[in-house]
Amino acid sequence: MIQAKNIDRSAHLAFLLEIGTEELPASFLSDALVQWQERIPRSLEANSLKGESVEVYGTPRRLAVLIKGLPSQQPDREEEIKGPPAAAAFKDGQPTPAAIGFARRQGVEVDALSVRPTDKGDFVFVQRRISGRPVAEILTELVPQWIWGLEGKRLMRWGDGDARFSRPIRWLVALLDDTVLPLELVNGSKTIQSDRISQGHRVLHPQPVTITQAIDYVTTLKEAYVTVDPEERANLIAEQVNTVAEKLGGNTVIYPDLLEEVTNLVEYPSAVVGKFEPEFLELPTEVVTEVMVTHQRYFPVFKSGSLEQELLPNFITISNADPQKSNIVAVGNERVIRARLADGRFFYEADLTNPLESFLPKLETVTFQEELGSLRLKVDRVVKIAEQIANQLELAANQTQKIQRAALLCKADLVSQMVYEFPELQGIMGEKYALASGEDSEVAKAIFQHYLPTGAGDNLPETLTGQVVGLADRLDTLVSIFGLGLIPSGSSDPFALRRAANAVVKITWFANLAIRLDDLLLQIATDFAAKYHKELASLTTALQEFFLQRIRTLLQEEKQIDYDLVNAVLGENDREYTERALKDLLDVRDRALYLQQIRNDGILDTIYETVNRSTRLAAQGDLDTKQLEPTAVIREELFQKPSEVALYNALIDLVPETRAAQETRNYQLLVAALTKIAPTVSNFFDGPDSVLVMDSDPEIKRNRLHLLGLVRNHARVLADFGAIVKNL
């Protein structure tokens, strides 16, 4: 243990920890960096330590953290310790053995004890000053937790011990400023002791590296041809790739996932140019780029100035070898990609010998889900649902035919040789094979687009055919999987049902599709329940609640609607709003957006008070919340004040404005009308002719509550004002 002599508590120390390993998988390295970035600062804070910065580094052969500005010791702290009940500690004002023993255990005199009341009566307490521990002592305890606490897939054992890590640990560096912090990692018969000796680049600097000061870590390793900062390596890679592409007369795309992966595969990146036969460019561009990016981790090169992404017969790869031997590296890479592209050409040409429709029977051999049967059965369901959506939208016969055709063929390419070998090309090859088979161009495009969006921020389908087939596919999956009781819980969502439901809502909003989601869910669920003998009511309820959660999340997170305004349009335990939201997704979006707009503009404040006051009082009445017609529920003969007459007449004038707002979803009409009657409502409450709403005559009281109920009901066409928080 490092001994802290003559401790200077104002000292600012640097601590370096480096774990040296065999080559780590890129995915583990990415996850480990994130885990340490989150956990180490939290761990330090929990121990009353706070550095000026916590910098996490990683390469394929190491994980490291450099903490700057650590104090040499924890701060001292006061701690209050609870002792025995006062009645047991003191008798007739004198300490009992219980008090004396408690004081002795705490290292204080009896007169240092105090008595304070608690929820459970009076108890004895003592205040103790606890000296902070040296930082070296604390780090000795924390470092093993940081190392063995890392999580990842397929952690391995090595040697004869039980220790588990992504790859065998070979060395350990632990420096507090310039002093080695004594640590041991024990794995069976093998013990790894901390030192200041690291390792440089395996090829360019095979000799050990001595780190003199923790603060010198980055520069010392850089001299040994190791760039430990992943962000710096990523920037170097992007810069090199772009420079090389320009020299080739082209440009490239820095795919984020590819950049992250290759960054975590090298310690000293150098760009290497390779080439392949131009004849392979006759393949679809997507096939060539898929081989390069996903399978070989190469950056493709596109012609500069081409209207479409036209490829050059070159690629750029990132090497971790000696840059002087780039030609040798290029030859090996060229040999590999040539073989992969030759495979792709064989699959492509073989698939083109048959029309896309001929693949449909093979879908019967592929299981969608064990209890739900084959992909062919799923396709049949998707075709039926797509027709139901088309009927809802009242589409022309020729448009419906295209939708049904696209639905029939949307999964056919999954059993093609190309997609079997390159699953990432699903939909892409379906579109190309459909065009080659003479299918309508919109049908072909829909086969690709029905998969969109594939993730957050992805494009949405632009054609109506692709939109409808995409909705049908996801609705079938949602109802079927929910029907089997496989509802997502926590972070577990193996069938990506949250993403599917999000896509249904987002496509509907994006394309302004006037679908009635509640009717679709009921139709699909009814067919499913009948075929698989499931209980219908619980299934539809679960689906409705799930969709409401997704709508709520999308409104708040993507549309940036305040939470209370979302509550106001979706209702809080208000079935009327729930049903309305699922019946008309466009309406719930428009109402939420408009509410946010009038809040931002300050218009909401002008009607909030009168509407909300009316809403609160109307809750004590019995008026149906859907009633809008004053003549149907108000008895004029019961009026006693001019303010009642004025409010009644204003409500009559309000009806056509509200009806127009309902029919056109132009809620500006409604808000303008509510703004206009706000003074009339205020006069009803507080003007010279104001009334006592809760009159002693029950009929007069009911009539006045009905007037306020009508104000509430008209406002409810936009939202539940009772859920809105004033001046949020």
C-alpha positions in Angstrom: 0.0 0.0 0.0 1.2 3.5 -0.8 1.9 5.3 2.4 0.7 8.9 2.5 3.2 10.9 4.6 2.6 14.5 5.4 -0.6 14.5 3.4 -1.2 17.7 1.4 -5.0 17.6 1.0 -4.9 20.3 -1.6 -2.7 18.2 -3.9 -4.1 17.3 -7.3 -3.0 13.9 -8.4 -3.3 12.0 -11.7 -4.2 8.4 -11.7 -3.7 6.0 -14.7 -5.1 2.6 -15.1 -4.4 0.5 -18.2 -5.6 -3.1 -18.7 -3.5 -4.8 -21.4 -5.2 -7.7 -23.2 -5.3 -9.9 -26.2 -7.2 -8.3 -29.1 -10.6 -7.2 -27.9 -13.7 -7.5 -30.1 -14.7 -4.1 -31.5 -18.2 -4.4 -30.1 -16.9 -5.2 -26.6 -14.5 -2.2 -26.7 -17.3 0.1 -27.7 -19.5 -1.1 -24.9 -16.7 -1.0 -22.3 -15.8 2.6 -23.1 -19.4 3.6 -22.5 -19.6 1.6 -19.3 -16.5 3.2 -17.8 -17.5 6.7 -18.9 -20.6 6.3 -16.9 -19.5 4.2 -14.0 -16.1 5.5 -13.0 -17.2 9.1 -12.3 -20.2 7.7 -10.4 -17.9 5.4 -8.4 -15.6 8.3 -7.5 -18.5 10.5 -6.4 -19.9 7.7 -4.2 -16.5 7.7 -2.4 -16.4 11.6 -2.0 -13.8 11.8 -4.7 -14.1 14.1 -7.7 -11.4 14.6 -10.3 -11.1 17.5 -12.7 -11.6 15.1 -15.6 -12.1 11.4 -16.3 -10.7 10.4 -19.7 -11.4 6.9 -21.0 -9.3 5.4 -23.7 -9.3 2.1 -25.6 -7.7 0.2 -28.4 -7.9 -3.4 -29.5 -5.2 -4.3 -26.9 -6.0 -2.1 -24.0 -8.6 -0.3 -21.9 -7.4 2.7 -19.9 -8.7 5.6 -17.8 -6.8 8.7 -16.9 -8.2 10.7 -13.9 -6.8 14.1 -13.4 -7.1 16.4 -10.4 -7.7 13.8 -7.7 -7.3 14.9 -4.1 -4.8 13.0 -2.1 -7.4 12.1 0.5 -11.1 12.1 1.0 -12.5 15.1 2.9 -13.2 14.5 6.6 -16.9 14.1 7.4 -19.3 14.3 10.3 -21.4 11.2 10.9 -24.3 11.0 13.3 -24.7 7.5 14.9 -27.9 6.4 16.5 -27.7 4.6 19.8 -30.1 2.9 22.3 -33.5 4.4 23.3 -33.1 7.3 25.8 -35.2 5.4 28.4 -32.6 2.5 28.3 -29.6 4.8 28.2 -30.4 7.0 31.2 -32.2 6.3 34.4 -32.9 9.1 36.8 -30.5 11.3 34.7 -27.7 8.9 35.2 -26.1 6.8 32.3 -26.8 3.1 32.3 -24.5 0.4 31.1 -26.2 0.7 27.7 -25.1 4.3 27.4 -21.6 3.7 28.7 -21.1 0.7 26.4 -22.4 2.7 23.4 -20.0 5.6 24.2 -17.1 3.2 24.6 -17.8 1.6 21.2 -17.9 5.0 19.5 -14.7 6.1 21.2 -16.3 9.1 23.0 -17.1 10.1 26.6 -20.6 9.7 27.9 -21.1 13.4 28.1 -20.7 13.6 24.3 -24.0 11.8 23.9 -27.2 13.7 23.1 -30.8 12.8 23.2 -33.2 13.7 20.3 -36.7 12.8 19.5 -37.5 10.5 16.5 -40.6 9.0 15.0 -40.1 6.0 17.4 -39.4 8.1 20.5 -36.3 9.6 22.1 -33.0 8.1 21.2 -29.3 8.6 22.1 -27.1 10.0 19.3 -23.4 10.8 19.0 -21.6 13.0 16.4 -18.3 11.6 15.2 -15.7 13.1 13.0 -14.4 10.6 10.5 -11.1 11.3 8.8 -11.0 10.9 5.1 -9.1 7.9 3.7 -6.1 8.3 1.4 -7.0 8.2 -2.3 -4.5 5.4 -2.9 -6.3 3.2 -0.4 -9.6 3.8 -2.0 -8.4 3.3 -5.6 -6.9 -0.1 -4.6 -10.5 -1.1 -3.7 -12.2 0.5 -6.6 -10.0 -0.7 -9.5 -10.9 -4.4 -9.3 -14.6 -3.4 -9.2 -14.1 -1.3 -12.4 -12.4 -4.2 -14.2 -14.5 -7.2 -13.2 -17.7 -5.1 -13.3 -17.5 -4.7 -17.1 -20.3 -6.4 -18.9 -20.4 -7.9 -22.3 -21.4 -10.8 -24.5 -19.4 -14.1 -24.4 -17.0 -13.2 -21.6 -14.3 -15.9 -21.4 -12.2 -17.7 -18.9 -8.5 -18.3 -19.5 -5.8 -20.2 -17.7 -7.0 -22.3 -14.7 -8.9 -19.5 -12.9 -12.5 -18.4 -12.8 -11.9 -14.8 -13.8 -14.0 -13.8 -16.8 -13.2 -11.0 -19.2 -13.6 -10.5 -23.0 -10.1 -11.6 -23.7 -7.1 -12.7 -21.5 -5.5 -9.9 -19.5 -1.8 -9.8 -20.0 -0.5 -6.6 -18.2 -1.7 -4.0 -15.7 -0.5 -0.4 -15.4 -1.6 1.6 -12.3 0.2 4.9 -11.6 -0.7 7.6 -9.1 1.3 10.4 -10.5 4.8 8.8 -10.8 4.3 6.0 -8.3 3.0 2.5 -9.0 -0.2 1.7 -7.1 0.3 -1.9 -5.9 -2.6 -4.0 -7.3 -3.0 -7.7 -8.0 -5.4 -9.4 -10.4 -5.6 -13.1 -9.4 -6.8 -15.7 -11.8 -6.2 -19.2 -10.5 -2.5 -19.9 -10.3 -1.7 -16.7 -12.3 -1.3 -13.3 -10.7 -1.0 -10.1 -12.7 0.7 -7.4 -10.7 0.5 -3.7 -11.5 3.5 -1.9 -12.9 4.4 1.0 -15.1 5.3 -1.2 -18.1 2.9 -1.1 -21.1 3.2 -2.4 -24.6 3.4 -0.4 -27.9 2.2 -1.3 -31.3 2.6 -5.1 -31.9 4.4 -4.6 -35.3 5.7 -1.0 -35.3 7.0 -1.0 -31.7 7.2 -4.5 -30.3 9.3 -3.4 -27.3 7.8 -2.7 -23.8 7.0 0.9 -23.0 7.8 2.5 -19.7 5.3 5.1 -18.5 7.1 7.5 -16.1 4.2 9.8 -15.2 0.4 9.0 -15.3 -0.1 12.4 -17.0 2.3 11.4 -19.9 0.2 8.3 -20.9 -1.2 9.6 -24.2 2.0 11.0 -25.5 4.2 8.1 -24.3 1.9 5.6 -26.2 1.8 7.8 -29.3 5.6 7.6 -29.5 5.1 3.8 -29.5 2.7 4.0 -32.5 -0.5 3.7 -30.4 -3.2 6.3 -30.6 -5.2 5.5 -27.4 -7.9 8.1 -27.9 -10.8 6.5 -30.0 -12.1 9.9 -31.0 -8.6 10.9 -32.3 -8.3 7.6 -34.2 -11.8 8.1 -35.7 -10.9 11.6 -36.9 -7.6 10.3 -38.4 -9.4 7.6 -40.2 -12.1 9.9 -41.6 -9.5 12.4 -42.8 -7.3 9.7 -44.4 -10.3 8.0 -46.2 -11.6 11.3 -47.6 -8.1 12.3 -48.7 -7.4 9.0 -50.5 -10.9 9.1 -52.2 -10.2 12.6 -53.6 -6.9 11.4 -55.0 -8.7 8.6 -56.8 -11.0 11.2 -58.3 -14.0 10.3 -56.2 -15.6 10.6 -52.8 -16.8 8.2 -50.1 -19.4 8.0 -47.4 -18.1 7.8 -43.8 -20.7 5.3 -42.4 -20.9 5.9 -38.7 -21.2 2.2 -37.7 -18.3 1.3 -40.0 -16.2 4.1 -38.7 -16.8 3.1 -35.1 -15.9 -0.6 -35.9 -12.7 0.1 -37.7 -11.7 2.6 -35.1 -11.8 -0.1 -32.5 -9.9 -2.6 -34.7 -6.7 -0.6 -35.1 -4.1 1.2 -32.9 -2.2 3.1 -35.6 -4.6 3.6 -38.6 -3.4 3.8 -42.1 -5.5 3.9 -45.2 -4.9 1.3 -47.9 -6.3 1.5 -51.4 -7.4 -1.6 -53.2 -9.0 -2.3 -56.6 -11.2 -4.9 -58.3 -12.3 -5.7 -61.8 -14.6 -3.1 -63.3 -16.9 -5.9 -64.5 -18.2 -6.3 -61.0 -19.7 -2.8 -61.2 -22.4 -4.4 -63.4 -23.8 -5.7 -60.1 -26.3 -3.5 -58.3 -24.5 -0.8 -56.4 -26.1 -1.9 -53.1 -24.7 -5.4 -53.5 -21.1 -4.1 -54.0 -21.3 -1.7 -51.1 -22.9 -4.3 -48.9 -20.0 -6.6 -49.5 -17.5 -3.8 -48.8 -19.1 -2.2 -45.8 -20.8 -5.0 -43.9 -18.7 -8.0 -44.7 -15.2 -6.6 -45.4 -15.3 -3.3 -43.5 -14.1 -1.4 -46.5 -15.1 2.2 -47.6 -16.4 2.3 -51.1 -15.4 5.0 -53.5 -18.0 6.8 -55.6 -17.4 8.9 -58.8 -17.4 12.6 -58.1 -20.1 14.6 -59.7 -22.3 11.5 -60.7 -26.0 12.1 -60.3 -26.4 8.7 -58.9 -24.0 6.9 -56.5 -21.8 5.4 -59.3 -19.0 3.4 -57.9 -15.3 3.3 -58.9 -13.5 -0.1 -59.0 -11.7 0.8 -55.8 -12.0 0.5 -52.1 -10.3 1.9 -49.0 -9.5 -0.2 -46.0 -7.9 0.7 -42.7 -4.8 -1.2 -41.8 -3.2 -1.7 -38.5 0.0 -3.0 -40.1 3.2 -1.3 -41.2 2.2 1.5 -43.6 5.3 0.6 -45.6 3.8 -2.7 -46.5 0.4 -1.3 -47.7 0.9 -3.0 -51.1 1.0 -6.4 -49.5 -2.1 -5.6 -47.4 -3.9 -4.4 -50.5 -3.2 -7.6 -52.5 -4.7 -9.7 -49.7 -7.8 -7.5 -49.4 -8.3 -7.6 -53.2 -8.2 -11.3 -53.2 -10.9 -11.5 -50.6 -13.3 -9.0 -52.1 -12.9 -10.5 -55.5 -14.1 -13.8 -54.2 -17.0 -12.2 -52.3 -18.1 -10.2 -55.4 -17.9 -13.3 -57.5 -20.2 -15.0 -55.1 -22.6 -12.0 -55.3 -22.6 -12.1 -59.0 -23.4 -15.8 -59.0 -26.3 -15.4 -56.6 -27.6 -12.4 -58.5 -27.6 -14.1 -61.9 -29.1 -17.3 -60.5 -31.9 -15.3 -58.8 -32.7 -13.5 -62.1 -33.4 -16.7 -63.9 -36.8 -16.9 -62.2 -39.5 -14.2 -61.7 -39.9 -12.9 -58.2 -43.3 -14.5 -57.8 -41.8 -18.0 -58.2 -40.1 -17.6 -54.8 -43.5 -17.5 -53.0 -43.8 -21.3 -52.5 -40.4 -21.3 -50.8 -41.8 -19.0 -48.1 -43.8 -22.0 -46.8 -40.5 -23.6 -45.7 -39.5 -20.5 -43.6 -40.9 -20.2 -40.1 -42.1 -16.7 -39.1 -42.8 -17.8 -35.5 -43.3 -21.3 -34.3 -47.0 -20.9 -33.3 -47.8 -18.6 -36.2 -46.4 -20.8 -38.9 -44.6 -19.9 -42.1 -43.7 -16.6 -43.8 -46.2 -17.6 -46.5 -49.0 -17.5 -44.0 -47.8 -14.1 -42.8 -47.9 -12.8 -46.3 -51.5 -14.0 -46.7 -52.4 -12.0 -43.6 -50.5 -8.9 -44.8 -52.4 -9.0 -48.1 -55.7 -9.1 -46.2 -54.8 -6.3 -43.8 -53.5 -4.2 -46.7 -56.9 -4.6 -48.4 -58.7 -3.5 -45.2 -56.5 -0.4 -45.0 -57.1 0.4 -48.7 -60.9 0.1 -48.1 -60.7 2.5 -45.2 -58.8 5.0 -47.3 -61.4 4.5 -50.1 -58.7 4.0 -52.7 -59.3 3.5 -56.4 -59.4 -0.1 -57.7 -56.1 0.1 -59.6 -54.3 1.5 -56.5 -55.7 -1.2 -54.3 -54.5 -3.8 -56.9 -51.0 -2.4 -56.7 -51.1 -2.6 -52.9 -52.3 -6.2 -52.9 -49.6 -7.2 -55.4 -46.9 -5.5 -53.4 -48.1 -7.1 -50.2 -48.1 -10.5 -51.9 -44.5 -10.1 -53.1 -43.1 -8.1 -50.2 -41.3 -11.1 -48.5 -40.5 -13.1 -51.7 -36.8 -12.0 -51.9 -36.2 -13.4 -48.4 -35.7 -16.9 -50.0 -33.6 -15.7 -52.8 -29.9 -16.8 -52.8 -28.7 -13.2 -52.6 -30.7 -12.3 -49.5 -30.0 -15.6 -47.9 -26.3 -14.8 -48.2 -26.7 -11.1 -47.5 -29.7 -10.6 -45.3 -29.1 -6.8 -45.1 -30.3 -6.6 -48.7 -33.9 -7.6 -48.0 -36.3 -5.4 -49.8 -33.5 -3.9 -51.8 -33.2 -7.0 -53.9 -36.9 -7.5 -53.8 -37.3 -4.2 -55.7 -34.7 -5.0 -58.2 -36.0 -8.5 -58.9 -39.5 -7.2 -59.2 -38.5 -4.7 -61.8 -36.5 -7.5 -63.6 -39.7 -9.6 -63.5 -41.8 -6.9 -65.2 -43.7 -5.8 -62.1 -45.2 -2.3 -61.9 -42.5 0.2 -60.7 -44.7 1.3 -57.8 -45.1 -2.3 -56.7 -41.4 -2.8 -56.9 -40.6 0.3 -54.9 -43.1 -0.7 -52.3 -41.3 -4.0 -51.7 -38.3 -2.0 -50.6 -40.1 0.9 -48.9 -42.4 -1.3 -46.7 -39.4 -2.0 -44.5 -38.9 1.8 -43.8 -38.2 3.1 -41.3 -35.7 0.5 -40.1 -34.6 2.6 -37.2 -34.7 6.0 -35.5 -34.0 8.8 -37.9 -34.5 6.6 -41.0 -36.5 7.7 -44.0 -40.2 6.9 -44.2 -41.9 5.3 -47.2 -42.8 7.9 -49.8 -45.2 5.9 -52.0 -48.8 5.2 -50.9 -48.3 1.5 -51.8 -45.2 1.3 -49.7 -46.9 3.0 -46.8 -50.0 0.8 -46.8 -48.0 -2.4 -47.1 -45.6 -1.2 -44.3 -48.6 -0.6 -42.0 -50.1 -3.9 -42.9 -46.9 -5.8 -42.2 -46.4 -4.2 -38.8 -50.0 -4.5 -37.7 -50.0 -8.2 -38.4 -46.8 -8.6 -36.4 -48.1 -6.6 -33.5 -51.5 -8.3 -33.3 -50.0 -11.8 -33.8 -47.2 -11.5 -31.3 -49.5 -9.8 -28.7 -52.1 -12.5 -29.3 -49.5 -15.1 -28.2 -49.0 -13.1 -25.0 -45.4 -12.1 -25.9 -45.8 -8.5 -24.8 -42.7 -6.4 -24.4 -41.6 -5.8 -20.8 -38.8 -3.6 -19.6 -36.0 -3.5 -22.1 -36.9 -6.9 -23.5 -38.6 -6.6 -27.0 -37.3 -9.4 -29.1 -39.8 -8.8 -31.9 -39.1 -5.0 -31.9 -42.8 -4.3 -31.3 -42.2 -0.9 -29.9 -40.4 0.0 -33.1 -43.2 -1.5 -35.2 -45.9 0.5 -33.3 -43.8 3.7 -33.6 -43.5 3.1 -37.3 -47.3 2.7 -37.7 -47.9 6.1 -36.0 -45.0 7.8 -37.8 -46.0 6.6 -41.3 -49.6 7.6 -40.6 -48.6 11.1 -39.5 -46.0 11.5 -42.3 -48.4 10.5 -45.1 -51.5 12.0 -43.5 -53.3 8.7 -43.9 -56.9 8.9 -42.6 -56.9 5.4 -41.1 -59.1 4.4 -38.2 -56.6 2.5 -36.1 -59.1 1.2 -33.6 -61.2 -0.4 -36.3 -58.1 -2.0 -37.9 -56.9 -3.4 -34.6 -60.4 -4.8 -33.9 -60.7 -6.4 -37.3 -57.2 -8.0 -37.2 -57.5 -9.1 -33.6 -61.0 -10.6 -34.3 -59.5 -12.8 -37.1 -56.6 -13.8 -35.0 -58.7 -14.6 -31.9 -61.0 -16.8 -34.0 -58.2 -18.7 -35.7 -56.0 -19.3 -32.7 -58.8 -19.5 -30.1 -57.7 -16.5 -28.0 -59.7 -14.1 -25.9 -60.6 -11.0 -28.0 -61.3 -8.3 -25.4 -58.0 -8.6 -23.5 -56.1 -8.6 -26.7 -57.6 -5.5 -28.1 -57.3 -3.7 -24.7 -53.6 -4.6 -24.6 -53.0 -3.4 -28.1 -54.8 -0.1 -27.5 -52.8 0.6 -24.3 -49.6 -0.2 -26.1 -50.4 2.2 -29.0 -51.4 4.9 -26.6 -48.0 4.6 -24.9 -46.2 4.9 -28.2 -48.4 8.0 -29.3 -47.6 9.6 -25.9 -43.8 9.0 -26.3 -43.7 10.2 -29.9 -45.6 13.4 -29.1 -43.3 14.2 -26.2 -40.0 13.1 -27.6 -40.3 13.7 -31.3 -42.9 16.4 -31.6 -41.6 18.1 -28.4 -45.1 18.6 -26.9 -45.2 19.5 -23.2 -46.2 16.5 -21.0 -49.4 18.2 -19.7 -50.6 19.1 -23.2 -50.1 15.4 -24.2 -52.2 14.4 -21.2 -54.8 17.0 -22.4 -55.2 15.4 -25.8 -54.9 11.8 -24.7 -56.9 12.2 -21.6 -56.1 10.9 -18.1 -58.3 8.0 -17.4 -60.8 9.4 -19.9 -62.1 6.8 -22.3 -63.5 9.4 -24.6 -60.1 10.8 -25.4 -58.5 7.3 -25.7 -61.1 6.2 -28.2 -60.7 9.5 -30.1 -57.0 9.2 -30.3 -57.0 5.7 -31.7 -59.8 6.5 -34.1 -58.0 9.5 -35.7 -54.2 9.6 -35.3 -54.0 12.7 -37.5 -56.4 14.6 -35.2 -54.5 13.8 -32.0 -51.3 15.0 -33.6 -52.9 18.2 -34.9 -54.5 19.0 -31.6 -51.2 18.5 -29.7 -49.2 20.6 -32.1 -51.8 23.4 -32.0 -52.0 23.4 -28.2 -48.2 23.7 -28.1 -48.3 26.5 -30.6 -50.9 28.5 -28.7 -49.0 28.0 -25.5 -45.8 29.3 -27.1 -47.8 32.2 -28.5 -49.4 33.1 -25.2 -52.9 32.6 -26.6 -53.6 29.6 -24.3 -53.4 31.9 -21.3 -56.2 34.1 -22.6 -58.7 31.2 -22.4 -57.2 29.0 -19.8 -58.7 30.5 -16.7 -62.3 30.8 -17.9 -62.3 27.3 -19.5 -60.6 25.7 -16.5 -62.9 27.3 -14.0 -65.9 26.2 -16.0 -64.5 22.7 -16.3 -64.0 22.4 -12.5 -67.5 23.5 -11.7 -69.1 21.5 -14.5 -67.7 18.3 -13.0 -70.3 18.8 -10.2 -73.1 18.6 -12.8 -74.4 15.7 -14.9 -74.2 17.1 -18.5 -73.0 14.5 -21.1 -69.5 15.6 -22.2 -70.4 15.2 -25.8 -73.4 17.6 -25.7 -72.7 20.8 -27.6 -76.2 22.2 -28.3 -77.5 24.7 -25.7 -81.1 24.5 -27.0 -81.2 20.8 -26.2 -80.3 21.1 -22.5 -80.8 24.7 -21.3 -84.1 26.0 -19.9 -84.3 29.7 -20.7 -87.3 30.2 -18.3 -84.9 29.5 -15.4 -82.6 32.5 -16.2 -82.5 35.1 -13.5 -79.6 37.4 -14.6 -78.7 39.0 -17.9 -75.3 37.2 -17.6 -77.0 33.9 -18.1 -78.8 35.1 -21.2 -75.6 36.5 -22.6 -73.7 33.2 -22.0 -76.5 31.2 -23.5 -76.6 33.3 -26.6 -72.8 33.2 -26.9 -72.9 29.4 -26.7 -75.5 29.2 -29.5 -73.1 31.3 -31.6 -70.2 29.0 -30.6 -71.8 25.8 -32.0 -71.1 26.4 -35.8 -67.5 27.4 -35.0 -67.0 24.2 -33.1 -68.6 22.1 -35.7 -66.4 23.6 -38.4 -63.3 23.0 -36.3 -64.3 19.4 -35.8 -64.9 18.8 -39.5 -61.8 20.6 -40.8 -59.4 20.0 -37.8 -58.9 23.8 -38.0 -58.8 24.3 -34.2 -57.9 28.0 -34.7 -61.6 28.6 -35.3 -62.6 27.0 -32.0 -59.9 28.9 -30.0 -60.9 32.2 -31.6 -64.5 31.6 -30.7 -63.5 30.6 -27.1 -61.4 33.7 -26.8 -64.4 35.8 -28.0 -66.7 34.4 -25.3 -64.1 34.5 -22.5 -65.3 37.9 -21.3 -68.9 36.7 -21.2 -67.9 33.7 -19.1 -65.9 36.0 -16.8 -68.9 38.3 -16.4 -71.1 35.2 -15.6 -68.7 34.5 -12.7 -67.5 37.9 -11.5 -69.3 40.7 -13.4 -72.0 43.1 -12.0 -74.6 40.5 -13.1 -72.7 37.5 -11.8 -74.6 34.5 -10.5 -74.2 32.0 -7.7 -73.7 28.8 -9.7 -74.5 26.6 -6.7 -78.0 28.1 -6.2 -80.2 26.7 -3.5 -82.8 25.9 -6.1 -81.6 22.6 -7.6 -83.1 23.3 -11.0 -81.5 26.7 -11.3 -78.2 25.2 -10.1 -78.5 22.4 -12.7 -79.2 24.9 -15.4 -76.2 27.0 -14.6 -74.0 23.9 -14.3 -75.2 22.9 -17.8 -74.1 26.3 -19.1 -70.7 25.8 -17.7 -70.7 22.2 -18.9 -71.3 23.4 -22.5 -68.3 25.7 -22.2 -66.3 22.7 -21.0 -67.6 20.5 -23.8 -66.8 22.9 -26.6 -63.3 23.3 -25.2 -63.0 19.5 -24.9 -63.3 19.3 -28.7 -59.7 20.6 -28.5 -58.5 19.1 -25.2 -59.2 18.3 -21.6 -58.3 21.7 -20.1 -58.4 20.1 -16.6 -55.2 18.3 -17.4 -53.3 21.5 -18.5 -51.0 23.0 -16.0 -51.1 26.8 -15.9 -48.0 28.7 -16.9 -45.9 25.5 -17.2 
